[in-house]
Amino acid sequence: MNRVRIGGVLAATALLPLAVGVVGRLESRSGGRAVVADALNRPVLLVGAAAVLLLAARLVRGRRDTVGGVVTAVGVLGLLSAVGASVLGSFQEPVRSDTRTSSPGRTDHVLTVVDRGYSEQESNTFHIALETGTGLSARRWHVLTVDPATGEPTLTESVGELKSLVQRA
């Protein structure tokens, strides 16, 4: 009976990494806290941790029943998803340069330009953001991206309201 309870606690604990991942994902949106997003927006790691906890719960329970089968299936699928995402992430363009420029009048406003690509000859992807504030209260605003096909900046979805305001002016 104790094994069943311990297994249940492990299975319930598997929800914790997923909840942490949701918080990190929400904070990684435009205007979110940069420190929290950088620390908690790790979906591959967190899904893998949840899957391992589910599989450990199944092993501890030691019973063959419907609940154990579902827990095992979800744990295996989560683990395969995490491993697959990790492998696919290794094919992502590397960061070639990361430029941080402070505003002359306000040192707590920093413009960041991240250049992703392999060489100067290839079309690279640029991510541009503004970080405001310092320390734990710093927030990151995704300003725009640069389309590698045209080289022209395009506004992201998160600043769609800004785009409509610019067009009206």
C-alpha positions as a Markdown table, in Angstrom:
| # | Residue | x | y | z |
|---|---|---|---|---|
| 1 | Met | 0.0 | 0.0 | 0.0 |
| 2 | Asn | 2.9 | 2.4 | 0.7 |
| 3 | Arg | 4.4 | 1.8 | -2.7 |
| 4 | Val | 1.1 | 2.9 | -4.3 |
| 5 | Arg | 1.0 | 6.1 | -2.2 |
| 6 | Ile | 4.7 | 6.9 | -3.0 |
| 7 | Gly | 4.0 | 6.3 | -6.7 |
| 8 | Gly | 1.1 | 8.6 | -6.5 |
| 9 | Val | 3.1 | 11.3 | -4.9 |
| 10 | Leu | 5.8 | 10.9 | -7.6 |
| 11 | Ala | 3.2 | 11.1 | -10.3 |
| 12 | Ala | 1.7 | 14.2 | -8.8 |
| 13 | Thr | 5.2 | 15.8 | -8.4 |
| 14 | Ala | 5.6 | 15.3 | -12.2 |
| 15 | Leu | 3.2 | 18.2 | -12.6 |
| 16 | Leu | 5.6 | 20.6 | -10.9 |
| 17 | Pro | 8.2 | 20.9 | -13.7 |
| 18 | Leu | 5.3 | 21.5 | -16.2 |
| 19 | Ala | 3.9 | 24.3 | -14.0 |
| 20 | Val | 7.4 | 25.8 | -13.7 |
| 21 | Gly | 7.7 | 25.6 | -17.5 |
| 22 | Val | 4.4 | 27.4 | -18.0 |
| 23 | Val | 5.6 | 30.3 | -15.8 |
| 24 | Gly | 8.8 | 30.5 | -17.8 |
| 25 | Arg | 6.9 | 30.5 | -21.1 |
| 26 | Leu | 4.5 | 33.2 | -19.9 |
| 27 | Glu | 7.4 | 35.4 | -18.8 |
| 28 | Ser | 9.3 | 34.9 | -22.1 |
| 29 | Arg | 6.6 | 36.9 | -23.9 |
| 30 | Ser | 7.2 | 40.5 | -24.8 |
| 31 | Gly | 7.3 | 42.6 | -21.6 |
| 32 | Gly | 8.0 | 39.6 | -19.4 |
| 33 | Arg | 10.6 | 39.5 | -16.6 |
| 34 | Ala | 13.9 | 38.6 | -18.4 |
| 35 | Val | 15.5 | 36.8 | -15.4 |
| 36 | Val | 12.5 | 34.5 | -14.9 |
| 37 | Ala | 12.2 | 33.7 | -18.6 |
| 38 | Asp | 15.9 | 32.9 | -18.9 |
| 39 | Ala | 15.8 | 30.6 | -15.9 |
| 40 | Leu | 12.5 | 28.8 | -16.3 |
| 41 | Asn | 11.8 | 28.7 | -20.1 |
| 42 | Arg | 13.5 | 25.4 | -20.6 |
| 43 | Pro | 10.8 | 23.2 | -22.1 |
| 44 | Val | 13.0 | 20.3 | -23.1 |
| 45 | Leu | 14.6 | 20.0 | -19.7 |
| 46 | Leu | 11.3 | 20.3 | -17.8 |
| 47 | Val | 9.3 | 17.9 | -20.0 |
| 48 | Gly | 12.2 | 15.4 | -19.6 |
| 49 | Ala | 12.1 | 15.8 | -15.8 |
| 50 | Ala | 8.3 | 15.3 | -15.7 |
| 51 | Ala | 8.7 | 12.2 | -17.9 |
| 52 | Val | 11.4 | 10.7 | -15.6 |
| 53 | Leu | 9.2 | 11.4 | -12.5 |
| 54 | Leu | 6.3 | 9.6 | -14.2 |
| 55 | Leu | 8.4 | 6.6 | -15.1 |
| 56 | Ala | 9.8 | 6.5 | -11.6 |
| 57 | Ala | 6.2 | 6.6 | -10.2 |
| 58 | Arg | 5.3 | 3.6 | -12.4 |
| 59 | Leu | 8.4 | 1.6 | -11.3 |
| 60 | Val | 7.7 | 2.4 | -7.6 |
| 61 | Arg | 4.0 | 1.4 | -7.9 |
| 62 | Gly | 4.9 | -1.9 | -9.3 |
| 63 | Arg | 1.3 | -2.7 | -10.2 |
| 64 | Arg | 0.0 | -3.6 | -13.6 |
| 65 | Asp | -3.3 | -1.7 | -14.0 |
| 66 | Thr | -4.9 | 0.9 | -16.2 |
| 67 | Val | -3.5 | 3.8 | -14.3 |
| 68 | Gly | 0.0 | 2.4 | -14.4 |
| 69 | Gly | -0.3 | 1.8 | -18.2 |
| 70 | Val | -1.4 | 5.4 | -18.8 |
| 71 | Val | 1.4 | 6.8 | -16.6 |
| 72 | Thr | 4.0 | 4.7 | -18.4 |
| 73 | Ala | 2.6 | 5.7 | -21.8 |
| 74 | Val | 2.6 | 9.4 | -20.9 |
| 75 | Gly | 6.1 | 9.2 | -19.4 |
| 76 | Val | 7.6 | 7.4 | -22.4 |
| 77 | Leu | 6.0 | 9.9 | -24.8 |
| 78 | Gly | 7.2 | 12.8 | -22.8 |
| 79 | Leu | 10.7 | 11.4 | -22.6 |
| 80 | Leu | 10.8 | 10.7 | -26.4 |
| 81 | Ser | 9.5 | 14.3 | -27.0 |
| 82 | Ala | 12.2 | 15.8 | -24.8 |
| 83 | Val | 14.9 | 13.7 | -26.5 |
| 84 | Gly | 13.5 | 14.5 | -30.0 |
| 85 | Ala | 13.4 | 18.3 | -29.2 |
| 86 | Ser | 16.9 | 18.2 | -27.9 |
| 87 | Val | 18.2 | 16.5 | -31.1 |
| 88 | Leu | 16.3 | 19.0 | -33.2 |
| 89 | Gly | 17.6 | 21.9 | -31.2 |
| 90 | Ser | 21.1 | 20.9 | -32.0 |
| 91 | Phe | 20.4 | 21.8 | -35.6 |
| 92 | Gln | 19.4 | 25.3 | -34.7 |
| 93 | Glu | 21.5 | 28.2 | -36.1 |
| 94 | Pro | 24.2 | 29.2 | -33.5 |
| 95 | Val | 24.4 | 32.7 | -32.0 |
| 96 | Arg | 27.1 | 34.4 | -34.0 |
| 97 | Ser | 27.0 | 37.7 | -32.1 |
| 98 | Asp | 25.1 | 39.2 | -29.2 |
| 99 | Thr | 25.4 | 43.0 | -29.1 |
| 100 | Arg | 24.1 | 44.9 | -26.1 |
| 101 | Thr | 24.0 | 48.7 | -26.3 |
| 102 | Ser | 22.9 | 50.9 | -23.4 |
| 103 | Ser | 20.9 | 54.1 | -24.0 |
| 104 | Pro | 23.0 | 57.2 | -23.5 |
| 105 | Gly | 20.5 | 58.9 | -21.3 |
| 106 | Arg | 19.2 | 55.8 | -19.4 |
| 107 | Thr | 21.6 | 53.0 | -18.5 |
| 108 | Asp | 18.7 | 50.8 | -17.5 |
| 109 | His | 17.5 | 50.7 | -21.2 |
| 110 | Val | 19.5 | 48.2 | -23.2 |
| 111 | Leu | 19.0 | 47.3 | -26.8 |
| 112 | Thr | 20.1 | 43.8 | -27.7 |
| 113 | Val | 20.7 | 42.5 | -31.2 |
| 114 | Val | 21.3 | 38.7 | -31.5 |
| 115 | Asp | 22.7 | 37.6 | -34.9 |
| 116 | Arg | 22.0 | 33.9 | -35.6 |
| 117 | Gly | 23.9 | 32.4 | -38.5 |
| 118 | Tyr | 27.0 | 30.5 | -39.6 |
| 119 | Ser | 28.9 | 33.1 | -41.6 |
| 120 | Glu | 28.6 | 36.6 | -43.0 |
| 121 | Gln | 27.9 | 35.4 | -46.5 |
| 122 | Glu | 24.7 | 33.5 | -45.5 |
| 123 | Ser | 21.4 | 35.2 | -44.7 |
| 124 | Asn | 21.2 | 35.4 | -40.9 |
| 125 | Thr | 18.3 | 35.9 | -38.6 |
| 126 | Phe | 18.4 | 38.9 | -36.2 |
| 127 | His | 16.4 | 39.2 | -33.0 |
| 128 | Ile | 16.1 | 42.7 | -31.6 |
| 129 | Ala | 14.8 | 43.4 | -28.1 |
| 130 | Leu | 14.8 | 46.2 | -25.5 |
| 131 | Glu | 15.5 | 45.3 | -21.9 |
| 132 | Thr | 14.3 | 47.8 | -19.3 |
| 133 | Gly | 15.1 | 47.9 | -15.7 |
| 134 | Thr | 17.8 | 46.0 | -13.8 |
| 135 | Gly | 18.2 | 42.9 | -11.7 |
| 136 | Leu | 15.1 | 40.8 | -11.0 |
| 137 | Ser | 12.8 | 43.5 | -12.2 |
| 138 | Ala | 14.3 | 43.7 | -15.7 |
| 139 | Arg | 11.8 | 43.2 | -18.5 |
| 140 | Arg | 12.4 | 42.2 | -22.1 |
| 141 | Trp | 10.4 | 43.7 | -24.9 |
| 142 | His | 10.7 | 42.0 | -28.3 |
| 143 | Val | 10.9 | 44.9 | -30.7 |
| 144 | Leu | 11.2 | 43.4 | -34.1 |
| 145 | Thr | 12.8 | 40.7 | -36.1 |
| 146 | Val | 14.7 | 41.0 | -39.4 |
| 147 | Asp | 13.4 | 38.8 | -42.2 |
| 148 | Pro | 16.4 | 36.8 | -43.6 |
| 149 | Ala | 14.8 | 36.6 | -47.1 |
| 150 | Thr | 14.4 | 40.4 | -47.6 |
| 151 | Gly | 16.7 | 41.9 | -44.9 |
| 152 | Glu | 13.8 | 44.2 | -43.9 |
| 153 | Pro | 12.6 | 44.5 | -40.3 |
| 154 | Thr | 9.2 | 43.2 | -39.5 |
| 155 | Leu | 7.2 | 43.8 | -36.4 |
| 156 | Thr | 6.4 | 40.8 | -34.3 |
| 157 | Glu | 2.9 | 39.7 | -33.2 |
| 158 | Ser | 3.5 | 41.0 | -29.7 |
| 159 | Val | 3.8 | 44.6 | -30.9 |
| 160 | Gly | 0.9 | 44.4 | -33.4 |
| 161 | Glu | -0.8 | 47.4 | -31.6 |
| 162 | Leu | 2.4 | 49.4 | -32.2 |
| 163 | Lys | 2.2 | 48.6 | -35.9 |
| 164 | Ser | -1.4 | 49.9 | -36.2 |
| 165 | Leu | -0.4 | 53.1 | -34.3 |
| 166 | Val | 2.5 | 53.7 | -36.6 |
| 167 | Gln | 0.3 | 53.3 | -39.7 |
| 168 | Arg | -2.3 | 55.8 | -38.3 |
| 169 | Ala | 0.4 | 58.4 | -37.7 |
